Amino acid sequence: MKINEVEAAVGVTKKNIRFYEQEGLLHPKREAGNGYRDYGEEDILRLEKIKLMRKLSVPLEEIRVMLEGGLTL
């Protein structure tokens, strides 16, 4: 999926998606020829978890630890 499709499917802005990638919370693949981000099902599920945790006011560092399996809700 391209970032526009992810934005529509999950309801998170492109700006936030890129921010989460910069913070190391998302790791989309890159297309070889043009370098575009290519989001898979795992990325979508991860982004939905991030969205939920942000709604619960969980800090980014705690989200990072949770996604790595170090903490649970």
Phi and psi in degrees as a GROMACS rama.xvg file:
@    title "Ramachandran Plot"
@    xaxis  label "Phi"
@    yaxis  label "Psi"
@TYPE xy
-87.1537  164.85  LYS-2
-61.0035  -34.5363  ILE-3
-63.4756  -39.7877  ASN-4
-68.2691  -39.1405  GLU-5
-65.4909  -43.736  VAL-6
-56.32  -44.9611  GLU-7
-70.4226  -39.2091  ALA-8
-72.4086  -39.5965  ALA-9
-99.6679  -25.484  VAL-10
82.4156  29.3971  GLY-11
-117.444  135.082  VAL-12
-67.2187  155.582  THR-13
-57.2827  -38.429  LYS-14
-60.1755  -45.3448  LYS-15
-68.5532  -38.105  ASN-16
-60.0873  -45.713  ILE-17
-64.315  -38.6579  ARG-18
-61.2562  -46.3137  PHE-19
-63.2162  -33.9112  TYR-20
-66.679  -44.4735  GLU-21
-60.2776  -35.3881  GLN-22
-78.7602  -3.48311  GLU-23
82.8395  15.7831  GLY-24
-88.5019  -23.3666  LEU-25
-124.853  145.934  LEU-26
-137.406  68.4654  HIS-27
-69.1903  153.062  PRO-28
-73.7843  159.709  LYS-29
-114.564  138.161  ARG-30
-71.4582  138.263  GLU-31
-62.2617  -46.628  ALA-32
-71.8076  -40.9458  GLY-33
-119.556  -9.02346  ASN-34
77.7471  7.71216  GLY-35
-65.7844  148.088  TYR-36
-69.8996  141.489  ARG-37
-129.079  103.785  ASP-38
-87.12  131.042  TYR-39
-101.245  -178.3  GLY-40
-60.1022  -39.0323  GLU-41
-62.4493  -40.037  GLU-42
-64.0583  -40.2012  ASP-43
-63.5131  -47.7908  ILE-44
-62.0232  -40.8191  LEU-45
-63.4957  -42.2933  ARG-46
-65.9214  -37.3144  LEU-47
-64.0601  -38.5349  GLU-48
-64.5399  -44.0943  LYS-49
-60.5604  -45.1706  ILE-50
-58.4654  -45.5848  LYS-51
-62.4166  -46.6003  LEU-52
-65.2876  -34.6862  MET-53
-67.0033  -35.8989  ARG-54
-64.1349  -29.1252  LYS-55
-87.4047  7.8989  LEU-56
62.0903  32.4309  SER-57
-77.8034  129  VAL-58
-63.5907  152.498  PRO-59
-56.4746  -40.1824  LEU-60
-63.1477  -39.2032  GLU-61
-69.3532  -35.2517  GLU-62
-61.9653  -44.6524  ILE-63
-57.4282  -47.2374  ARG-64
-64.4417  -41.2126  VAL-65
-63.1689  -43.2577  MET-66
-65.9561  -27.2642  LEU-67
-86.2758  -2.34427  GLU-68
90.0534  8.93604  GLY-69
-81.9853  -22.9164  GLY-70
-136.942  160.524  LEU-71
-128.331  162.976  THR-72
